[in-house]
Amino acid sequence: MEIGAGAALGAAIAVGLGALGAGIGNGLVTSQSVAGIARQPEARGNIMTLMFISVGLIEALPIIGVVIAFMLFGKV
């Protein structure tokens, strides 16, 4: 029983830290995109496209973390 509880706690911490990192990354990408658009409004389309691609890739990290945590948790 203690091993299962430790595995659940480890999985929760890993997923939580992955989500925290993704949140910080999304905030940085978005703030720098807004700053870039404010400096150069004519490049708005290119900057927004790159921002959405970056946010999508950053958001993949917590999803992959959840999948790996469930896979490892299932083996305990």
N, CA, C and O atoms as a GROMACS GRO file, in nm:
protein
  304
    1MET      N    1   0.082  -0.119   0.000
    1MET     CA    2   0.000   0.000   0.000
    1MET      C    3   0.086   0.126   0.000
    1MET      O    4   0.051   0.225  -0.063
    2GLU      N    5   0.198   0.123   0.070
    2GLU     CA    6   0.284   0.241   0.076
    2GLU      C    7   0.351   0.270  -0.058
    2GLU      O    8   0.376   0.386  -0.092
    3ILE      N    9   0.381   0.165  -0.134
    3ILE     CA   10   0.444   0.185  -0.264
    3ILE      C   11   0.347   0.254  -0.359
    3ILE      O   12   0.385   0.344  -0.434
    4GLY      N   13   0.221   0.212  -0.356
    4GLY     CA   14   0.119   0.275  -0.442
    4GLY      C   15   0.098   0.421  -0.405
    4GLY      O   16   0.079   0.505  -0.493
    5ALA      N   17   0.100   0.452  -0.276
    5ALA     CA   18   0.083   0.590  -0.233
    5ALA      C   19   0.202   0.675  -0.276
    5ALA      O   20   0.185   0.790  -0.318
    6GLY      N   21   0.321   0.619  -0.266
    6GLY     CA   22   0.440   0.692  -0.311
    6GLY      C   23   0.439   0.714  -0.461
    6GLY      O   24   0.480   0.820  -0.510
    7ALA      N   25   0.392   0.614  -0.535
    7ALA     CA   26   0.384   0.629  -0.681
    7ALA      C   27   0.282   0.736  -0.718
    7ALA      O   28   0.304   0.815  -0.810
    8ALA      N   29   0.168   0.737  -0.648
    8ALA     CA   30   0.066   0.839  -0.675
    8ALA      C   31   0.118   0.979  -0.642
    8ALA      O   32   0.093   1.074  -0.716
    9LEU      N   33   0.190   0.990  -0.533
    9LEU     CA   34   0.246   1.120  -0.496
    9LEU      C   35   0.351   1.166  -0.596
    9LEU      O   36   0.355   1.283  -0.634
   10GLY      N   37   0.436   1.074  -0.639
   10GLY     CA   38   0.538   1.108  -0.739
   10GLY      C   39   0.476   1.149  -0.872
   10GLY      O   40   0.522   1.244  -0.936
   11ALA      N   41   0.372   1.078  -0.912
   11ALA     CA   42   0.304   1.112  -1.037
   11ALA      C   43   0.239   1.250  -1.027
   11ALA      O   44   0.245   1.329  -1.121
   12ALA      N   45   0.176   1.278  -0.913
   12ALA     CA   46   0.111   1.407  -0.895
   12ALA      C   47   0.213   1.522  -0.896
   12ALA      O   48   0.187   1.627  -0.953
   13ILE      N   49   0.326   1.502  -0.834
   13ILE     CA   50   0.430   1.605  -0.831
   13ILE      C   51   0.486   1.627  -0.972
   13ILE      O   52   0.506   1.741  -1.013
   14ALA      N   53   0.510   1.519  -1.045
   14ALA     CA   54   0.564   1.532  -1.182
   14ALA      C   55   0.467   1.605  -1.272
   14ALA      O   56   0.507   1.693  -1.348
   15VAL      N   57   0.339   1.570  -1.266
   15VAL     CA   58   0.239   1.636  -1.350
   15VAL      C   59   0.223   1.782  -1.308
   15VAL      O   60   0.210   1.870  -1.393
   16GLY      N   61   0.223   1.808  -1.179
   16GLY     CA   62   0.209   1.945  -1.130
   16GLY      C   63   0.324   2.034  -1.172
   16GLY      O   64   0.302   2.148  -1.214
   17LEU      N   65   0.445   1.983  -1.163
   17LEU     CA   66   0.561   2.063  -1.205
   17LEU      C   67   0.563   2.084  -1.356
   17LEU      O   68   0.604   2.190  -1.404
   18GLY      N   69   0.518   1.984  -1.431
   18GLY     CA   70   0.507   2.001  -1.576
   18GLY      C   71   0.406   2.108  -1.612
   18GLY      O   72   0.430   2.189  -1.702
   19ALA      N   73   0.293   2.110  -1.541
   19ALA     CA   74   0.191   2.212  -1.567
   19ALA      C   75   0.240   2.351  -1.524
   19ALA      O   76   0.211   2.450  -1.591
   20LEU      N   77   0.314   2.357  -1.415
   20LEU     CA   78   0.370   2.485  -1.370
   20LEU      C   79   0.469   2.540  -1.473
   20LEU      O   80   0.466   2.659  -1.505
   21GLY      N   81   0.555   2.454  -1.523
   21GLY     CA   82   0.651   2.496  -1.625
   21GLY      C   83   0.583   2.542  -1.753
   21GLY      O   84   0.625   2.639  -1.816
   22ALA      N   85   0.476   2.471  -1.791
   22ALA     CA   86   0.403   2.510  -1.911
   22ALA      C   87   0.334   2.644  -1.892
   22ALA      O   88   0.329   2.726  -1.984
   23GLY      N   89   0.280   2.668  -1.773
   23GLY     CA   90   0.216   2.796  -1.746
   23GLY      C   91   0.315   2.912  -1.751
   23GLY      O   92   0.285   3.017  -1.807
   24ILE      N   93   0.431   2.892  -1.695
   24ILE     CA   94   0.535   2.996  -1.699
   24ILE      C   95   0.581   3.018  -1.843
   24ILE      O   96   0.597   3.132  -1.887
   25GLY      N   97   0.601   2.910  -1.917
   25GLY     CA   98   0.642   2.922  -2.057
   25GLY      C   99   0.539   2.994  -2.142
   25GLY      O  100   0.574   3.078  -2.225
   26ASN      N  101   0.411   2.961  -2.123
   26ASN     CA  102   0.306   3.030  -2.197
   26ASN      C  103   0.302   3.178  -2.165
   26ASN      O  104   0.283   3.261  -2.254
   27GLY      N  105   0.320   3.212  -2.039
   27GLY     CA  106   0.322   3.353  -2.000
   27GLY      C  107   0.437   3.428  -2.065
   27GLY      O  108   0.419   3.541  -2.112
   28LEU      N  109   0.554   3.367  -2.068
   28LEU     CA  110   0.669   3.432  -2.130
   28LEU      C  111   0.650   3.449  -2.281
   28LEU      O  112   0.678   3.556  -2.336
   29VAL      N  113   0.601   3.345  -2.346
   29VAL     CA  114   0.580   3.353  -2.492
   29VAL      C  115   0.477   3.461  -2.525
   29VAL      O  116   0.497   3.541  -2.616
   30THR      N  117   0.367   3.463  -2.450
   30THR     CA  118   0.262   3.559  -2.477
   30THR      C  119   0.308   3.702  -2.450
   30THR      O  120   0.280   3.792  -2.529
   31SER      N  121   0.378   3.723  -2.340
   31SER     CA  122   0.422   3.859  -2.308
   31SER      C  123   0.522   3.911  -2.411
   31SER      O  124   0.517   4.028  -2.450
   32GLN      N  125   0.613   3.825  -2.454
   32GLN     CA  126   0.710   3.869  -2.554
   32GLN      C  127   0.645   3.890  -2.691
   32GLN      O  128   0.689   3.975  -2.768
   33SER      N  129   0.541   3.814  -2.721
   33SER     CA  130   0.469   3.835  -2.847
   33SER      C  131   0.396   3.968  -2.845
   33SER      O  132   0.397   4.041  -2.944
   34VAL      N  133   0.332   4.000  -2.734
   34VAL     CA  134   0.263   4.129  -2.723
   34VAL      C  135   0.364   4.243  -2.733
   34VAL      O  136   0.337   4.344  -2.798
   35ALA      N  137   0.479   4.227  -2.669
   35ALA     CA  138   0.581   4.331  -2.678
   35ALA      C  139   0.633   4.345  -2.821
   35ALA      O  140   0.657   4.457  -2.867
   36GLY      N  141   0.651   4.234  -2.891
   36GLY     CA  142   0.697   4.240  -3.029
   36GLY      C  143   0.595   4.305  -3.121
   36GLY      O  144   0.632   4.380  -3.212
   37ILE      N  145   0.467   4.277  -3.098
   37ILE     CA  146   0.362   4.340  -3.180
   37ILE      C  147   0.354   4.489  -3.150
   37ILE      O  148   0.327   4.568  -3.240
   38ALA      N  149   0.376   4.528  -3.025
   38ALA     CA  150   0.373   4.670  -2.990
   38ALA      C  151   0.489   4.745  -3.057
   38ALA      O  152   0.474   4.861  -3.096
   39ARG      N  153   0.603   4.679  -3.071
   39ARG     CA  154   0.718   4.743  -3.134
   39ARG      C  155   0.708   4.745  -3.286
   39ARG      O  156   0.753   4.839  -3.350
   40GLN      N  157   0.648   4.640  -3.342
   40GLN     CA  158   0.643   4.628  -3.488
   40GLN      C  159   0.504   4.576  -3.529
   40GLN      O  160   0.489   4.457  -3.556
   41PRO      N  161   0.406   4.664  -3.534
   41PRO     CA  162   0.268   4.620  -3.562
   41PRO      C  163   0.250   4.554  -3.699
   41PRO      O  164   0.159   4.472  -3.715
   42GLU      N  165   0.331   4.588  -3.796
   42GLU     CA  166   0.313   4.531  -3.930
   42GLU      C  167   0.349   4.382  -3.934
   42GLU      O  168   0.311   4.313  -4.028
   43ALA      N  169   0.422   4.332  -3.835
   43ALA     CA  170   0.460   4.191  -3.830
   43ALA      C  171   0.363   4.110  -3.743
   43ALA      O  172   0.395   4.000  -3.699
   44ARG      N  173   0.245   4.164  -3.720
   44ARG     CA  174   0.149   4.102  -3.629
   44ARG      C  175   0.113   3.959  -3.671
   44ARG      O  176   0.109   3.869  -3.588
   45GLY      N  177   0.088   3.939  -3.799
   45GLY     CA  178   0.048   3.806  -3.847
   45GLY      C  179   0.154   3.700  -3.824
   45GLY      O  180   0.123   3.591  -3.777
   46ASN      N  181   0.278   3.733  -3.857
   46ASN     CA  182   0.387   3.637  -3.837
   46ASN      C  183   0.411   3.608  -3.690
   46ASN      O  184   0.433   3.493  -3.651
   47ILE      N  185   0.406   3.712  -3.608
   47ILE     CA  186   0.429   3.694  -3.465
   47ILE      C  187   0.318   3.611  -3.402
   47ILE      O  188   0.346   3.522  -3.320
   48MET      N  189   0.194   3.638  -3.439
   48MET     CA  190   0.082   3.563  -3.383
   48MET      C  191   0.087   3.416  -3.425
   48MET      O  192   0.057   3.327  -3.346
   49THR      N  193   0.125   3.391  -3.550
   49THR     CA  194   0.135   3.253  -3.597
   49THR      C  195   0.240   3.176  -3.517
   49THR      O  196   0.216   3.065  -3.472
   50LEU      N  197   0.358   3.237  -3.501
   50LEU     CA  198   0.463   3.172  -3.423
   50LEU      C  199   0.423   3.156  -3.277
   50LEU      O  200   0.459   3.056  -3.214
   51MET      N  201   0.349   3.253  -3.222
   51MET     CA  202   0.305   3.243  -3.083
   51MET      C  203   0.211   3.124  -3.065
   51MET      O  204   0.226   3.048  -2.970
   52PHE      N  205   0.114   3.107  -3.156
   52PHE     CA  206   0.019   2.997  -3.141
   52PHE      C  207   0.087   2.862  -3.159
   52PHE      O  208   0.052   2.766  -3.091
   53ILE      N  209   0.183   2.852  -3.249
   53ILE     CA  210   0.258   2.727  -3.265
   53ILE      C  211   0.337   2.698  -3.138
   53ILE      O  212   0.340   2.584  -3.092
   54SER      N  213   0.402   2.800  -3.083
   54SER     CA  214   0.481   2.782  -2.961
   54SER      C  215   0.395   2.742  -2.843
   54SER      O  216   0.432   2.653  -2.766
   55VAL      N  217   0.281   2.807  -2.827
   55VAL     CA  218   0.191   2.774  -2.716
   55VAL      C  219   0.141   2.630  -2.731
   55VAL      O  220   0.130   2.558  -2.631
   56GLY      N  221   0.112   2.588  -2.852
   56GLY     CA  222   0.068   2.451  -2.873
   56GLY      C  223   0.176   2.350  -2.837
   56GLY      O  224   0.147   2.247  -2.775
   57LEU      N  225   0.299   2.379  -2.874
   57LEU     CA  226   0.408   2.288  -2.839
   57LEU      C  227   0.436   2.288  -2.689
   57LEU      O  228   0.467   2.184  -2.632
   58ILE      N  229   0.424   2.404  -2.626
   58ILE     CA  230   0.446   2.412  -2.482
   58ILE      C  231   0.337   2.336  -2.407
   58ILE      O  232   0.365   2.270  -2.308
   59GLU      N  233   0.213   2.344  -2.455
   59GLU     CA  234   0.103   2.275  -2.389
   59GLU      C  235   0.112   2.124  -2.405
   59GLU      O  236   0.047   2.051  -2.330
   60ALA      N  237   0.190   2.076  -2.500
   60ALA     CA  238   0.207   1.932  -2.517
   60ALA      C  239   0.284   1.871  -2.400
   60ALA      O  240   0.267   1.753  -2.371
   61LEU      N  241   0.369   1.949  -2.334
   61LEU     CA  242   0.451   1.897  -2.225
   61LEU      C  243   0.368   1.841  -2.110
   61LEU      O  244   0.393   1.728  -2.069
   62PRO      N  245   0.270   1.914  -2.055
   62PRO     CA  246   0.193   1.854  -1.945
   62PRO      C  247   0.110   1.734  -1.989
   62PRO      O  248   0.089   1.641  -1.911
   63ILE      N  249   0.064   1.734  -2.113
   63ILE     CA  250  -0.014   1.620  -2.162
   63ILE      C  251   0.074   1.496  -2.171
   63ILE      O  252   0.033   1.388  -2.131
   64ILE      N  253   0.194   1.512  -2.221
   64ILE     CA  254   0.289   1.400  -2.228
   64ILE      C  255   0.326   1.356  -2.087
   64ILE      O  256   0.340   1.236  -2.062
   65GLY      N  257   0.341   1.450  -1.995
   65GLY     CA  258   0.371   1.416  -1.855
   65GLY      C  259   0.260   1.334  -1.791
   65GLY      O  260   0.288   1.240  -1.717
   66VAL      N  261   0.136   1.370  -1.818
   66VAL     CA  262   0.024   1.293  -1.763
   66VAL      C  263   0.023   1.151  -1.820
   66VAL      O  264   0.002   1.055  -1.746
   67VAL      N  265   0.046   1.139  -1.948
   67VAL     CA  266   0.046   1.006  -2.012
   67VAL      C  267   0.158   0.920  -1.954
   67VAL      O  268   0.136   0.803  -1.922
   68ILE      N  269   0.277   0.976  -1.940
   68ILE     CA  270   0.389   0.899  -1.885
   68ILE      C  271   0.363   0.863  -1.739
   68ILE      O  272   0.394   0.752  -1.696
   69ALA      N  273   0.306   0.957  -1.662
   69ALA     CA  274   0.276   0.929  -1.522
   69ALA      C  275   0.175   0.815  -1.509
   69ALA      O  276   0.190   0.728  -1.424
   70PHE      N  277   0.071   0.815  -1.593
   70PHE     CA  278  -0.027   0.707  -1.589
   70PHE      C  279   0.035   0.574  -1.632
   70PHE      O  280   0.001   0.469  -1.577
   71MET      N  281   0.124   0.579  -1.729
   71MET     CA  282   0.189   0.455  -1.773
   71MET      C  283   0.276   0.397  -1.662
   71MET      O  284   0.274   0.276  -1.637
   72LEU      N  285   0.352   0.483  -1.596
   72LEU     CA  286   0.437   0.435  -1.488
   72LEU      C  287   0.356   0.395  -1.365
   72LEU      O  288   0.392   0.300  -1.295
   73PHE      N  289   0.250   0.466  -1.338
   73PHE     CA  290   0.165   0.436  -1.223
   73PHE      C  291   0.092   0.303  -1.243
   73PHE      O  292   0.063   0.234  -1.145
   74GLY      N  293   0.062   0.268  -1.365
   74GLY     CA  294  -0.006   0.142  -1.393
   74GLY      C  295   0.083   0.021  -1.371
   74GLY      O  296   0.031  -0.089  -1.354
   75LYS      N  297   0.215   0.038  -1.370
   75LYS     CA  298   0.307  -0.074  -1.352
   75LYS      C  299   0.333  -0.105  -1.206
   75LYS      O  300   0.396  -0.207  -1.175
   76VAL      N  301   0.287  -0.020  -1.116
   76VAL     CA  302   0.312  -0.043  -0.973
   76VAL      C  303   0.207  -0.134  -0.917
   76VAL      O  304   0.210  -0.166  -0.798
   0.00000   0.00000   0.00000
